[in-house]
Amino acid sequence: MSETPKPRAIGRKSISVSAQPRDLMDAKPDLAGVWTAQVVTLLPEAFPGILGESLMGRALKDGVWQLKTHDLRRYGVGKHRNVDDTPAGGGAGMVLRADVVAAALTDAKRQARGVVPVIYLSPRGKPMDQAMMQGLAKTDGVILLCGRFEGVDERVLQAFDVQEVSLGDFVMTGGEIAASALIDATVRLRPGVLGNEASAVEESFSDGMLEHPQYTKPAEWEGRAIPEVLLSGNHAKIDAWRREMSEKITAERRPDLIAAKGDGPVKK
Ligand SMILES: C[S@@+](CC[C@H](N)C(=O)[O-])C[C@H]1O[C@@H](n2cnc3c(N)ncnc32)[C@H](O)[C@@H]1O
């Protein structure tokens, strides 16, 4: 858990600013054997953020998984706790220093137990997919390094054998959103997080396909009816219809998924 910065004086009052912004994170410090996300970030207050809501938030509160943040600023150098400097060789922006990032990662690794990959969220990385999340859900947790500015000094990525993982082919201002996405997609696959265990089995990507359409009440809405088969009560027919729709949608939208499964020629 990252430490609490010194109180800041405002007029005659003194307030204590916490780098651990949510009581969800303080409620159960360091639970042994619990899948743990450690996030190295310049913005610890961005966590748990959305991860503190709904099913994820409940699971966090219940100790099904835990979250620790490491405020990169605390490892900064000099009076101003500098974390970055200009790129060697020139160019725009700033780069996170190897020594600063290394100190934070060392702390995170010291606190990690079991199999805990170190991941740098980066547009250069391997794109996230469900198979990656399924793999991470089987580990004991992750250490996630969130970059800012122009990124991180390459040497620290090599020294810590860091895997680079991307949220997609676009550039964001920092790695925090990508880290949150990775945590959400991974933790929901852990036992005890989703209410209905089957829902992680029958959804998009679980078998390399996109999901069939879903409907609910009312049976007719603005002249649009729910497909009759879904109201038939015939489960064999419903399963067959869903499979057919799943194949059709996947072939139309993501022929690459079908090609990857090796299920024959890709329909256009
Ligand atoms: C402005 S970006 C740096 C981009 C870097 N100069 C480049 O061209 O690859 C700042 C930080 O945002 C994060 N980031 C940006 N886009 C991302 C993406 N698509 N996936 C994961 N992280 C991303 C990374 O942590 C990165 O270090």
The ligand as an ORCA input file, in Angstrom:
! r2SCAN-3c Opt
* xyz 0 1
  C       1.030      9.418    -24.312
  S       1.290      7.747    -23.924
  C       2.894      7.464    -24.528
  C       2.891      7.009    -25.925
  C       4.267      6.654    -26.445
  N       5.064      7.832    -26.591
  C       4.123      5.948    -27.778
  O       4.137      6.618    -28.796
  O       3.989      4.716    -27.783
  C       1.482      7.769    -22.188
  C       1.184      6.474    -21.489
  O      -0.167      6.126    -21.703
  C      -0.337      4.731    -21.667
  N      -1.069      4.327    -22.876
  C      -1.368      5.111    -23.919
  N      -2.044      4.442    -24.848
  C      -2.193      3.188    -24.401
  C      -2.809      2.020    -24.912
  N      -3.396      1.988    -26.108
  N      -2.792      0.903    -24.166
  C      -2.193      0.899    -22.949
  N      -1.591      1.980    -22.405
  C      -1.582      3.117    -23.115
  C       1.051      4.132    -21.565
  O       1.264      3.729    -20.220
  C       1.952      5.268    -21.958
  O       3.205      5.208    -21.340
*
